[in-house]
Amino acid sequence: MDVKLHRERPIPPEGVLELYQNVNWWPERTPEDVARVLERDPACGVWDGERLVGFARAVTDDRVRAYIEDVVVHSDYRRQAVGQELLAVLLKELAHIDVVSLFCEPELVPFYEKNNFRRSRTQVVMHRKSHP
């Protein structure tokens, strides 16, 4: 398998949408939404030949903060270190950022703790959706 940053090997929006569909995420996203995200922020993909099997991206001001988003691995490729490889490449790309944060489901905490992320006991995550 091949792990590349988007600037090294362009990630097709349709491939990202297929991954989202596989894990039942973001059904409202469009190819145009994903293309815009890929233009702006660091992203990487894992390829099995020509097939995109993993994707991760970050949202960042490119100076002091970054938030890792959408670490997604196709269900057929789980438990093969694909997520670990995605995270390693993305964290290397973000190495100059002082604080890198993420949100995850409780069952993923051990995975991220192995990668030196720690729980915050002082913050509450809040969201506001503009289109309820």
N, CA, C and O atoms as CSV, one atom per row, in Angstrom:
chain,resi,resn,atom,element,x,y,z
A,1,MET,N,N,0.842,-1.175,0.000
A,1,MET,CA,C,0.000,0.000,0.000
A,1,MET,C,C,0.889,1.241,0.000
A,1,MET,O,O,2.024,1.220,0.476
A,2,ASP,N,N,0.350,2.294,-0.536
A,2,ASP,CA,C,1.089,3.521,-0.751
A,2,ASP,C,C,0.387,4.670,-0.019
A,2,ASP,O,O,-0.799,4.910,-0.244
A,3,VAL,N,N,1.104,5.377,0.851
A,3,VAL,CA,C,0.542,6.511,1.579
A,3,VAL,C,C,1.157,7.779,1.012
A,3,VAL,O,O,2.379,7.927,0.980
A,4,LYS,N,N,0.304,8.692,0.566
A,4,LYS,CA,C,0.791,9.926,-0.057
A,4,LYS,C,C,-0.039,11.117,0.403
A,4,LYS,O,O,-1.243,11.010,0.636
A,5,LEU,N,N,0.636,12.251,0.528
A,5,LEU,CA,C,-0.067,13.508,0.730
A,5,LEU,C,C,-0.802,13.871,-0.550
A,5,LEU,O,O,-0.410,13.446,-1.637
A,6,HIS,N,N,-1.846,14.640,-0.428
A,6,HIS,CA,C,-2.646,15.052,-1.585
A,6,HIS,C,C,-1.792,15.767,-2.628
A,6,HIS,O,O,-2.012,15.597,-3.827
A,7,ARG,N,N,-0.826,16.558,-2.189
A,7,ARG,CA,C,0.017,17.282,-3.156
A,7,ARG,C,C,0.959,16.343,-3.914
A,7,ARG,O,O,1.440,16.689,-4.992
A,8,GLU,N,N,1.223,15.163,-3.358
A,8,GLU,CA,C,2.081,14.182,-4.021
A,8,GLU,C,C,1.291,13.282,-4.971
A,8,GLU,O,O,1.762,12.925,-6.051
A,9,ARG,N,N,0.107,12.933,-4.550
A,9,ARG,CA,C,-0.789,12.109,-5.371
A,9,ARG,C,C,-2.206,12.617,-5.131
A,9,ARG,O,O,-2.798,12.338,-4.088
A,10,PRO,N,N,-2.749,13.358,-6.084
A,10,PRO,CA,C,-4.068,13.948,-5.878
A,10,PRO,C,C,-5.128,12.916,-5.481
A,10,PRO,O,O,-5.231,11.835,-6.062
A,11,ILE,N,N,-5.898,13.290,-4.481
A,11,ILE,CA,C,-6.960,12.434,-3.961
A,11,ILE,C,C,-8.261,12.817,-4.655
A,11,ILE,O,O,-8.682,13.971,-4.569
A,12,PRO,N,N,-8.905,11.882,-5.340
A,12,PRO,CA,C,-10.157,12.218,-6.028
A,12,PRO,C,C,-11.310,12.360,-5.035
A,12,PRO,O,O,-11.498,11.495,-4.180
A,13,PRO,N,N,-12.077,13.437,-5.139
A,13,PRO,CA,C,-13.228,13.602,-4.237
A,13,PRO,C,C,-14.166,12.396,-4.241
A,13,PRO,O,O,-14.707,12.023,-3.201
A,14,GLU,N,N,-14.356,11.795,-5.401
A,14,GLU,CA,C,-15.236,10.631,-5.486
A,14,GLU,C,C,-14.718,9.460,-4.637
A,14,GLU,O,O,-15.505,8.709,-4.060
A,15,GLY,N,N,-13.393,9.315,-4.566
A,15,GLY,CA,C,-12.812,8.270,-3.727
A,15,GLY,C,C,-13.072,8.525,-2.252
A,15,GLY,O,O,-13.346,7.595,-1.494
A,16,VAL,N,N,-12.984,9.789,-1.845
A,16,VAL,CA,C,-13.274,10.144,-0.460
A,16,VAL,C,C,-14.743,9.870,-0.157
A,16,VAL,O,O,-15.068,9.329,0.900
A,17,LEU,N,N,-15.629,10.238,-1.075
A,17,LEU,CA,C,-17.059,9.998,-0.871
A,17,LEU,C,C,-17.363,8.502,-0.774
A,17,LEU,O,O,-18.244,8.102,-0.013
A,18,GLU,N,N,-16.650,7.678,-1.528
A,18,GLU,CA,C,-16.841,6.227,-1.429
A,18,GLU,C,C,-16.440,5.729,-0.042
A,18,GLU,O,O,-17.098,4.855,0.525
A,19,LEU,N,N,-15.360,6.288,0.500
A,19,LEU,CA,C,-14.950,5.910,1.859
A,19,LEU,C,C,-16.002,6.347,2.872
A,19,LEU,O,O,-16.378,5.569,3.749
A,20,TYR,N,N,-16.473,7.569,2.759
A,20,TYR,CA,C,-17.531,8.048,3.657
A,20,TYR,C,C,-18.747,7.122,3.596
A,20,TYR,O,O,-19.314,6.758,4.626
A,21,GLN,N,N,-19.133,6.753,2.397
A,21,GLN,CA,C,-20.297,5.879,2.220
A,21,GLN,C,C,-20.053,4.529,2.885
A,21,GLN,O,O,-20.952,3.969,3.512
A,22,ASN,N,N,-18.845,4.012,2.749
A,22,ASN,CA,C,-18.508,2.716,3.327
A,22,ASN,C,C,-18.673,2.709,4.849
A,22,ASN,O,O,-19.064,1.695,5.426
A,23,VAL,N,N,-18.380,3.826,5.492
A,23,VAL,CA,C,-18.471,3.891,6.954
A,23,VAL,C,C,-19.694,4.663,7.442
A,23,VAL,O,O,-19.817,4.960,8.630
A,24,ASN,N,N,-20.598,4.986,6.513
A,24,ASN,CA,C,-21.837,5.697,6.847
A,24,ASN,C,C,-21.599,7.081,7.452
A,24,ASN,O,O,-22.239,7.462,8.432
A,25,TRP,N,N,-20.676,7.819,6.858
A,25,TRP,CA,C,-20.399,9.195,7.287
A,25,TRP,C,C,-20.856,10.156,6.211
A,25,TRP,O,O,-20.843,9.827,5.025
A,26,TRP,N,N,-21.248,11.315,6.617
A,26,TRP,CA,C,-21.433,12.493,5.782
A,26,TRP,C,C,-22.184,12.253,4.470
A,26,TRP,O,O,-21.646,12.550,3.403
A,27,PRO,N,N,-23.390,11.733,4.517
A,27,PRO,CA,C,-24.126,11.509,3.261
A,27,PRO,C,C,-24.458,12.806,2.523
A,27,PRO,O,O,-24.738,12.787,1.324
A,28,GLU,N,N,-24.427,13.923,3.232
A,28,GLU,CA,C,-24.753,15.202,2.596
A,28,GLU,C,C,-23.573,15.821,1.842
A,28,GLU,O,O,-23.759,16.812,1.136
A,29,ARG,N,N,-22.389,15.274,1.970
A,29,ARG,CA,C,-21.226,15.841,1.289
A,29,ARG,C,C,-21.321,15.611,-0.214
A,29,ARG,O,O,-21.854,14.599,-0.670
A,30,THR,N,N,-20.797,16.562,-0.971
A,30,THR,CA,C,-20.795,16.469,-2.430
A,30,THR,C,C,-19.355,16.434,-2.926
A,30,THR,O,O,-18.437,16.769,-2.178
A,31,PRO,N,N,-19.146,16.034,-4.180
A,31,PRO,CA,C,-17.784,16.088,-4.725
A,31,PRO,C,C,-17.203,17.506,-4.653
A,31,PRO,O,O,-16.002,17.671,-4.440
A,32,GLU,N,N,-18.039,18.515,-4.829
A,32,GLU,CA,C,-17.561,19.904,-4.766
A,32,GLU,C,C,-17.117,20.264,-3.350
A,32,GLU,O,O,-16.115,20.957,-3.173
A,33,ASP,N,N,-17.859,19.796,-2.336
A,33,ASP,CA,C,-17.455,20.028,-0.944
A,33,ASP,C,C,-16.070,19.444,-0.682
A,33,ASP,O,O,-15.190,20.108,-0.135
A,34,VAL,N,N,-15.902,18.198,-1.080
A,34,VAL,CA,C,-14.638,17.505,-0.819
A,34,VAL,C,C,-13.502,18.139,-1.609
A,34,VAL,O,O,-12.401,18.292,-1.080
A,35,ALA,N,N,-13.742,18.510,-2.859
A,35,ALA,CA,C,-12.696,19.156,-3.671
A,35,ALA,C,C,-12.225,20.444,-3.009
A,35,ALA,O,O,-11.029,20.736,-3.005
A,36,ARG,N,N,-13.134,21.202,-2.459
A,36,ARG,CA,C,-12.750,22.461,-1.802
A,36,ARG,C,C,-11.904,22.202,-0.561
A,36,ARG,O,O,-10.920,22.901,-0.317
A,37,VAL,N,N,-12.287,21.202,0.215
A,37,VAL,CA,C,-11.499,20.827,1.400
A,37,VAL,C,C,-10.084,20.418,0.981
A,37,VAL,O,O,-9.102,20.813,1.611
A,38,LEU,N,N,-9.993,19.631,-0.079
A,38,LEU,CA,C,-8.686,19.151,-0.527
A,38,LEU,C,C,-7.787,20.286,-1.020
A,38,LEU,O,O,-6.563,20.180,-0.945
A,39,GLU,N,N,-8.377,21.362,-1.517
A,39,GLU,CA,C,-7.598,22.516,-1.979
A,39,GLU,C,C,-6.969,23.282,-0.828
A,39,GLU,O,O,-5.907,23.885,-0.986
A,40,ARG,N,N,-7.616,23.261,0.323
A,40,ARG,CA,C,-7.256,24.168,1.415
A,40,ARG,C,C,-6.366,23.584,2.491
A,40,ARG,O,O,-5.464,24.264,2.979
A,41,ASP,N,N,-6.597,22.354,2.867
A,41,ASP,CA,C,-5.978,21.819,4.072
A,41,ASP,C,C,-5.148,20.573,3.786
A,41,ASP,O,O,-5.349,19.907,2.770
A,42,PRO,N,N,-4.215,20.258,4.683
A,42,PRO,CA,C,-3.410,19.048,4.507
A,42,PRO,C,C,-4.290,17.795,4.507
A,42,PRO,O,O,-5.201,17.661,5.325
A,43,ALA,N,N,-4.005,16.899,3.590
A,43,ALA,CA,C,-4.747,15.637,3.503
A,43,ALA,C,C,-3.815,14.567,2.965
A,43,ALA,O,O,-2.853,14.857,2.253
A,44,CYS,N,N,-4.115,13.335,3.314
A,44,CYS,CA,C,-3.339,12.228,2.767
A,44,CYS,C,C,-4.258,11.050,2.513
A,44,CYS,O,O,-5.329,10.925,3.106
A,45,GLY,N,N,-3.810,10.196,1.622
A,45,GLY,CA,C,-4.576,9.011,1.265
A,45,GLY,C,C,-3.709,7.777,1.295
A,45,GLY,O,O,-2.488,7.852,1.159
A,46,VAL,N,N,-4.347,6.655,1.472
A,46,VAL,CA,C,-3.681,5.357,1.371
A,46,VAL,C,C,-4.281,4.666,0.155
A,46,VAL,O,O,-5.499,4.579,0.002
A,47,TRP,N,N,-3.401,4.183,-0.696
A,47,TRP,CA,C,-3.796,3.588,-1.969
A,47,TRP,C,C,-3.404,2.114,-2.004
A,47,TRP,O,O,-2.302,1.736,-1.607
A,48,ASP,N,N,-4.320,1.304,-2.483
A,48,ASP,CA,C,-4.037,-0.087,-2.817
A,48,ASP,C,C,-4.138,-0.137,-4.333
A,48,ASP,O,O,-5.224,-0.314,-4.885
A,49,GLY,N,N,-3.015,0.018,-4.997
A,49,GLY,CA,C,-3.019,0.172,-6.453
A,49,GLY,C,C,-3.663,1.490,-6.805
A,49,GLY,O,O,-3.159,2.547,-6.423
A,50,GLU,N,N,-4.767,1.450,-7.525
A,50,GLU,CA,C,-5.494,2.667,-7.907
A,50,GLU,C,C,-6.667,2.968,-6.983
A,50,GLU,O,O,-7.364,3.966,-7.168
A,51,ARG,N,N,-6.886,2.120,-6.003
A,51,ARG,CA,C,-8.032,2.264,-5.099
A,51,ARG,C,C,-7.654,3.033,-3.837
A,51,ARG,O,O,-6.701,2.672,-3.147
A,52,LEU,N,N,-8.402,4.095,-3.537
A,52,LEU,CA,C,-8.225,4.840,-2.295
A,52,LEU,C,C,-8.896,4.043,-1.181
A,52,LEU,O,O,-10.103,3.806,-1.223
A,53,VAL,N,N,-8.110,3.627,-0.180
A,53,VAL,CA,C,-8.650,2.794,0.899
A,53,VAL,C,C,-8.601,3.476,2.254
A,53,VAL,O,O,-9.127,2.950,3.236
A,54,GLY,N,N,-7.968,4.655,2.315
A,54,GLY,CA,C,-7.916,5.408,3.555
A,54,GLY,C,C,-7.704,6.875,3.261
A,54,GLY,O,O,-7.133,7.241,2.234
A,55,PHE,N,N,-8.170,7.712,4.172
A,55,PHE,CA,C,-8.099,9.160,3.981
A,55,PHE,C,C,-8.063,9.836,5.336
A,55,PHE,O,O,-8.741,9.410,6.272
A,56,ALA,N,N,-7.270,10.891,5.439
A,56,ALA,CA,C,-7.254,11.723,6.647
A,56,ALA,C,C,-6.926,13.148,6.239
A,56,ALA,O,O,-6.223,13.386,5.258
A,57,ARG,N,N,-7.448,14.083,7.007
A,57,ARG,CA,C,-7.172,15.485,6.720
A,57,ARG,C,C,-7.110,16.255,8.023
A,57,ARG,O,O,-7.528,15.772,9.075
A,58,ALA,N,N,-6.579,17.463,7.931
A,58,ALA,CA,C,-6.530,18.362,9.078
A,58,ALA,C,C,-7.044,19.725,8.666
A,58,ALA,O,O,-6.965,20.108,7.499
A,59,VAL,N,N,-7.564,20.441,9.623
A,59,VAL,CA,C,-7.951,21.831,9.460
A,59,VAL,C,C,-6.952,22.612,10.286
A,59,VAL,O,O,-6.751,22.306,11.462
A,60,THR,N,N,-6.314,23.627,9.688
A,60,THR,CA,C,-5.245,24.299,10.409
A,60,THR,C,C,-5.091,25.759,10.005
A,60,THR,O,O,-5.454,26.160,8.899
A,61,ASP,N,N,-4.544,26.541,10.927
A,61,ASP,CA,C,-4.143,27.911,10.594
A,61,ASP,C,C,-2.687,27.923,10.122
A,61,ASP,O,O,-2.135,28.978,9.811
A,62,ASP,N,N,-2.079,26.745,10.073
A,62,ASP,CA,C,-0.713,26.514,9.610
A,62,ASP,C,C,0.340,27.195,10.484
A,62,ASP,O,O,1.457,27.451,10.035
A,63,ARG,N,N,-0.017,27.482,11.712
A,63,ARG,CA,C,0.933,28.128,12.612
A,63,ARG,C,C,0.863,27.549,14.031
A,63,ARG,O,O,1.838,26.975,14.517
A,64,VAL,N,N,-0.277,27.698,14.686
A,64,VAL,CA,C,-0.340,27.308,16.090
A,64,VAL,C,C,-1.350,26.204,16.406
A,64,VAL,O,O,-1.242,25.552,17.444
A,65,ARG,N,N,-2.315,25.990,15.537
A,65,ARG,CA,C,-3.345,24.983,15.811
A,65,ARG,C,C,-3.683,24.168,14.572
A,65,ARG,O,O,-3.667,24.662,13.445
A,66,ALA,N,N,-3.987,22.910,14.823
A,66,ALA,CA,C,-4.509,22.029,13.778
A,66,ALA,C,C,-5.472,21.051,14.432
A,66,ALA,O,O,-5.293,20.648,15.581
A,67,TYR,N,N,-6.484,20.684,13.685
A,67,TYR,CA,C,-7.458,19.699,14.121
A,67,TYR,C,C,-7.507,18.589,13.085
A,67,TYR,O,O,-7.768,18.831,11.906
A,68,ILE,N,N,-7.255,17.384,13.535
A,68,ILE,CA,C,-7.329,16.248,12.627
A,68,ILE,C,C,-8.794,15.867,12.457
A,68,ILE,O,O,-9.544,15.745,13.425
A,69,GLU,N,N,-9.172,15.686,11.215
A,69,GLU,CA,C,-10.553,15.366,10.857
A,69,GLU,C,C,-10.576,14.128,9.967
A,69,GLU,O,O,-9.592,13.819,9.294
A,70,ASP,N,N,-11.672,13.445,9.970
A,70,ASP,CA,C,-11.974,12.426,8.969
A,70,ASP,C,C,-10.886,11.382,8.756
A,70,ASP,O,O,-10.513,11.113,7.614
A,71,VAL,N,N,-10.380,10.801,9.804
A,71,VAL,CA,C,-9.499,9.648,9.625
A,71,VAL,C,C,-10.421,8.466,9.335
A,71,VAL,O,O,-11.124,7.971,10.216
A,72,VAL,N,N,-10.400,8.032,8.087
A,72,VAL,CA,C,-11.348,7.001,7.665
A,72,VAL,C,C,-10.615,5.923,6.871
A,72,VAL,O,O,-9.806,6.215,5.991
A,73,VAL,N,N,-10.917,4.680,7.202
A,73,VAL,CA,C,-10.315,3.520,6.539
A,73,VAL,C,C,-11.448,2.616,6.079
A,73,VAL,O,O,-12.362,2.309,6.844
A,74,HIS,N,N,-11.380,2.195,4.829
A,74,HIS,CA,C,-12.392,1.283,4.283
A,74,HIS,C,C,-12.476,0.044,5.173
A,74,HIS,O,O,-11.458,-0.455,5.652
A,75,SER,N,N,-13.675,-0.440,5.387
A,75,SER,CA,C,-13.885,-1.570,6.292
A,75,SER,C,C,-13.092,-2.817,5.890
A,75,SER,O,O,-12.728,-3.608,6.761
A,76,ASP,N,N,-12.817,-3.012,4.612
A,76,ASP,CA,C,-12.032,-4.170,4.167
A,76,ASP,C,C,-10.559,-4.066,4.534
A,76,ASP,O,O,-9.832,-5.054,4.426
A,77,TYR,N,N,-10.103,-2.895,4.966
A,77,TYR,CA,C,-8.686,-2.668,5.217
A,77,TYR,C,C,-8.388,-2.353,6.683
A,77,TYR,O,O,-7.276,-1.940,7.014
A,78,ARG,N,N,-9.357,-2.542,7.546
A,78,ARG,CA,C,-9.137,-2.272,8.968
A,78,ARG,C,C,-8.262,-3.354,9.574
A,78,ARG,O,O,-8.198,-4.480,9.081
A,79,ARG,N,N,-7.595,-2.987,10.645
A,79,ARG,CA,C,-6.693,-3.890,11.375
A,79,ARG,C,C,-5.473,-4.284,10.538
A,79,ARG,O,O,-4.905,-5.361,10.717
A,80,GLN,N,N,-5.079,-3.385,9.611
A,80,GLN,CA,C,-3.894,-3.618,8.789
A,80,GLN,C,C,-2.921,-2.441,8.888
A,80,GLN,O,O,-2.065,-2.266,8.021
A,81,ALA,N,N,-3.054,-1.644,9.936
A,81,ALA,CA,C,-2.192,-0.488,10.214
A,81,ALA,C,C,-2.400,0.668,9.230
A,81,ALA,O,O,-1.562,1.567,9.156
A,82,VAL,N,N,-3.489,0.658,8.484
A,82,VAL,CA,C,-3.756,1.744,7.540
A,82,VAL,C,C,-3.985,3.049,8.293
A,82,VAL,O,O,-3.431,4.083,7.917
A,83,GLY,N,N,-4.783,3.017,9.339
A,83,GLY,CA,C,-5.017,4.226,10.136
A,83,GLY,C,C,-3.743,4.751,10.746
A,83,GLY,O,O,-3.534,5.963,10.796
A,84,GLN,N,N,-2.888,3.863,11.210
A,84,GLN,CA,C,-1.599,4.255,11.792
A,84,GLN,C,C,-0.733,4.960,10.749
A,84,GLN,O,O,-0.096,5.971,11.046
A,85,GLU,N,N,-0.711,4.428,9.539
A,85,GLU,CA,C,0.083,5.042,8.477
A,85,GLU,C,C,-0.456,6.411,8.097
A,85,GLU,O,O,0.312,7.354,7.904
A,86,LEU,N,N,-1.778,6.523,7.988
A,86,LEU,CA,C,-2.388,7.821,7.690
A,86,LEU,C,C,-2.000,8.853,8.745
A,86,LEU,O,O,-1.573,9.962,8.422
A,87,LEU,N,N,-2.153,8.473,9.991
A,87,LEU,CA,C,-1.865,9.394,11.083
A,87,LEU,C,C,-0.395,9.794,11.098
A,87,LEU,O,O,-0.078,10.962,11.326
A,88,ALA,N,N,0.497,8.854,10.862
A,88,ALA,CA,C,1.926,9.156,10.856
A,88,ALA,C,C,2.282,10.179,9.778
A,88,ALA,O,O,3.030,11.120,10.041
A,89,VAL,N,N,1.756,10.002,8.575
A,89,VAL,CA,C,2.047,10.938,7.481
A,89,VAL,C,C,1.451,12.307,7.776
A,89,VAL,O,O,2.106,13.327,7.565
A,90,LEU,N,N,0.224,12.338,8.260
A,90,LEU,CA,C,-0.408,13.618,8.553
A,90,LEU,C,C,0.303,14.346,9.696
A,90,LEU,O,O,0.499,15.559,9.626
A,91,LEU,N,N,0.686,13.622,10.737
A,91,LEU,CA,C,1.396,14.257,11.854
A,91,LEU,C,C,2.761,14.771,11.433
A,91,LEU,O,O,3.206,15.807,11.926
A,92,LYS,N,N,3.424,14.081,10.547
A,92,LYS,CA,C,4.701,14.574,10.025
A,92,LYS,C,C,4.482,15.893,9.282
A,92,LYS,O,O,5.278,16.822,9.415
A,93,GLU,N,N,3.412,15.971,8.508
A,93,GLU,CA,C,3.081,17.194,7.773
A,93,GLU,C,C,2.743,18.342,8.733
A,93,GLU,O,O,2.948,19.509,8.401
A,94,LEU,N,N,2.232,18.015,9.904
A,94,LEU,CA,C,1.825,19.022,10.888
A,94,LEU,C,C,2.868,19.235,11.988
A,94,LEU,O,O,2.574,19.884,12.992
A,95,ALA,N,N,4.058,18.711,11.820
A,95,ALA,CA,C,5.073,18.746,12.876
A,95,ALA,C,C,5.425,20.157,13.339
A,95,ALA,O,O,5.861,20.331,14.477
A,96,HIS,N,N,5.253,21.143,12.508
A,96,HIS,CA,C,5.581,22.522,12.876
A,96,HIS,C,C,4.467,23.209,13.669
A,96,HIS,O,O,4.644,24.341,14.118
A,97,ILE,N,N,3.342,22.554,13.845
A,97,ILE,CA,C,2.195,23.104,14.575
A,97,ILE,C,C,2.359,22.786,16.063
A,97,ILE,O,O,2.694,21.660,16.432
A,98,ASP,N,N,2.120,23.783,16.906
A,98,ASP,CA,C,2.301,23.618,18.347
A,98,ASP,C,C,1.282,22.652,18.959
A,98,ASP,O,O,1.663,21.759,19.716
A,99,VAL,N,N,0.006,22.815,18.644
A,99,VAL,CA,C,-1.034,21.978,19.234
A,99,VAL,C,C,-1.868,21.340,18.120
A,99,VAL,O,O,-2.453,22.037,17.291
A,100,VAL,N,N,-1.914,20.003,18.116
A,100,VAL,CA,C,-2.743,19.253,17.176
A,100,VAL,C,C,-3.797,18.528,18.016
A,100,VAL,O,O,-3.468,17.773,18.931
A,101,SER,N,N,-5.058,18.770,17.693
A,101,SER,CA,C,-6.169,18.191,18.443
A,101,SER,C,C,-7.019,17.331,17.530
A,101,SER,O,O,-6.886,17.374,16.307
A,102,LEU,N,N,-7.894,16.549,18.144
A,102,LEU,CA,C,-8.864,15.779,17.379
A,102,LEU,C,C,-10.023,15.409,18.283
A,102,LEU,O,O,-9.925,15.475,19.508
A,103,PHE,N,N,-11.110,15.023,17.664
A,103,PHE,CA,C,-12.271,14.484,18.352
A,103,PHE,C,C,-12.424,13.052,17.865
A,103,PHE,O,O,-12.193,12.764,16.691
A,104,CYS,N,N,-12.815,12.153,18.767
A,104,CYS,CA,C,-12.995,10.766,18.336
A,104,CYS,C,C,-14.065,10.089,19.168
A,104,CYS,O,O,-14.465,10.578,20.225
A,105,GLU,N,N,-14.512,8.969,18.672
A,105,GLU,CA,C,-15.460,8.133,19.401
A,105,GLU,C,C,-14.710,7.467,20.561
A,105,GLU,O,O,-13.508,7.220,20.457
A,106,PRO,N,N,-15.408,7.178,21.659
A,106,PRO,CA,C,-14.736,6.587,22.829
A,106,PRO,C,C,-13.926,5.327,22.526
A,106,PRO,O,O,-12.870,5.112,23.122
A,107,GLU,N,N,-14.411,4.494,21.607
A,107,GLU,CA,C,-13.687,3.248,21.323
A,107,GLU,C,C,-12.357,3.484,20.596
A,107,GLU,O,O,-11.531,2.575,20.514
A,108,LEU,N,N,-12.144,4.693,20.069
A,108,LEU,CA,C,-10.895,5.004,19.370
A,108,LEU,C,C,-9.852,5.666,20.270
A,108,LEU,O,O,-8.728,5.912,19.832
A,109,VAL,N,N,-10.210,5.955,21.519
A,109,VAL,CA,C,-9.267,6.609,22.431
A,109,VAL,C,C,-7.962,5.820,22.553
A,109,VAL,O,O,-6.900,6.435,22.461
A,110,PRO,N,N,-7.974,4.500,22.753
A,110,PRO,CA,C,-6.706,3.773,22.869
A,110,PRO,C,C,-5.805,3.924,21.630
A,110,PRO,O,O,-4.586,4.039,21.758
A,111,PHE,N,N,-6.407,3.922,20.441
A,111,PHE,CA,C,-5.627,4.102,19.213
A,111,PHE,C,C,-4.909,5.443,19.226
A,111,PHE,O,O,-3.715,5.509,18.934
A,112,TYR,N,N,-5.615,6.502,19.559
A,112,TYR,CA,C,-4.999,7.831,19.554
A,112,TYR,C,C,-4.035,8.019,20.727
A,112,TYR,O,O,-3.039,8.729,20.593
A,113,GLU,N,N,-4.313,7.400,21.863
A,113,GLU,CA,C,-3.374,7.481,22.987
A,113,GLU,C,C,-2.036,6.833,22.626
A,113,GLU,O,O,-0.988,7.292,23.082
A,114,LYS,N,N,-2.059,5.770,21.812
A,114,LYS,CA,C,-0.805,5.146,21.358
A,114,LYS,C,C,0.012,6.099,20.495
A,114,LYS,O,O,1.212,5.901,20.303
A,115,ASN,N,N,-0.644,7.132,19.977
A,115,ASN,CA,C,0.018,8.126,19.136
A,115,ASN,C,C,0.238,9.449,19.876
A,115,ASN,O,O,0.345,10.513,19.265
A,116,ASN,N,N,0.302,9.353,21.196
A,116,ASN,CA,C,0.639,10.470,22.095
A,116,ASN,C,C,-0.429,11.551,22.202
A,116,ASN,O,O,-0.119,12.669,22.613
A,117,PHE,N,N,-1.661,11.259,21.852
A,117,PHE,CA,C,-2.754,12.177,22.137
A,117,PHE,C,C,-3.243,11.883,23.552
A,117,PHE,O,O,-3.237,10.736,23.997
A,118,ARG,N,N,-3.662,12.927,24.247
A,118,ARG,CA,C,-4.171,12.784,25.609
A,118,ARG,C,C,-5.537,13.429,25.715
A,118,ARG,O,O,-5.834,14.414,25.040
A,119,ARG,N,N,-6.359,12.856,26.572
A,119,ARG,CA,C,-7.693,13.421,26.810
A,119,ARG,C,C,-7.570,14.774,27.497
A,119,ARG,O,O,-6.672,15.008,28.305
A,120,SER,N,N,-8.484,15.639,27.157
A,120,SER,CA,C,-8.582,16.919,27.849
A,120,SER,C,C,-9.706,16.795,28.861
A,120,SER,O,O,-10.831,16.433,28.518
A,121,ARG,N,N,-9.400,17.091,30.075
A,121,ARG,CA,C,-10.423,17.001,31.110
A,121,ARG,C,C,-11.052,18.367,31.400
A,121,ARG,O,O,-11.947,18.482,32.237
A,122,THR,N,N,-10.577,19.387,30.704
A,122,THR,CA,C,-11.048,20.736,31.007
A,122,THR,C,C,-11.901,21.343,29.906
A,122,THR,O,O,-12.405,22.454,30.065
A,123,GLN,N,N,-12.073,20.641,28.794
A,123,GLN,CA,C,-12.817,21.221,27.689
A,123,GLN,C,C,-14.090,20.429,27.400
A,123,GLN,O,O,-14.152,19.215,27.589
A,124,VAL,N,N,-15.077,21.142,26.945
A,124,VAL,CA,C,-16.325,20.544,26.506
A,124,VAL,C,C,-16.434,20.796,25.013
A,124,VAL,O,O,-16.248,21.924,24.558
A,125,VAL,N,N,-16.728,19.774,24.263
A,125,VAL,CA,C,-16.895,19.931,22.823
A,125,VAL,C,C,-18.342,20.329,22.562
A,125,VAL,O,O,-19.276,19.685,23.038
A,126,MET,N,N,-18.507,21.399,21.799
A,126,MET,CA,C,-19.842,21.860,21.435
A,126,MET,C,C,-19.879,22.049,19.924
A,126,MET,O,O,-18.874,22.403,19.308
A,127,HIS,N,N,-21.028,21.813,19.344
A,127,HIS,CA,C,-21.200,21.961,17.903
A,127,HIS,C,C,-22.455,22.790,17.628
A,127,HIS,O,O,-23.416,22.772,18.398
A,128,ARG,N,N,-22.419,23.489,16.553
A,128,ARG,CA,C,-23.600,24.198,16.071
A,128,ARG,C,C,-23.750,23.864,14.598
A,128,ARG,O,O,-22.850,24.131,13.803
A,129,LYS,N,N,-24.854,23.296,14.240
A,129,LYS,CA,C,-25.115,22.963,12.849
A,129,LYS,C,C,-25.969,24.053,12.243
A,129,LYS,O,O,-27.023,24.393,12.782
A,130,SER,N,N,-25.522,24.608,11.117
A,130,SER,CA,C,-26.223,25.754,10.532
A,130,SER,C,C,-27.524,25.373,9.836
A,130,SER,O,O,-28.396,26.217,9.631
A,131,HIS,N,N,-27.650,24.103,9.476
A,131,HIS,CA,C,-28.877,23.638,8.817
A,131,HIS,C,C,-29.463,22.480,9.598
A,131,HIS,O,O,-29.232,21.322,9.251
A,132,PRO,N,N,-30.231,22.775,10.667
A,132,PRO,CA,C,-30.767,21.687,11.508
A,132,PRO,C,C,-31.686,20.734,10.775
A,132,PRO,O,O,-32.195,19.785,11.372
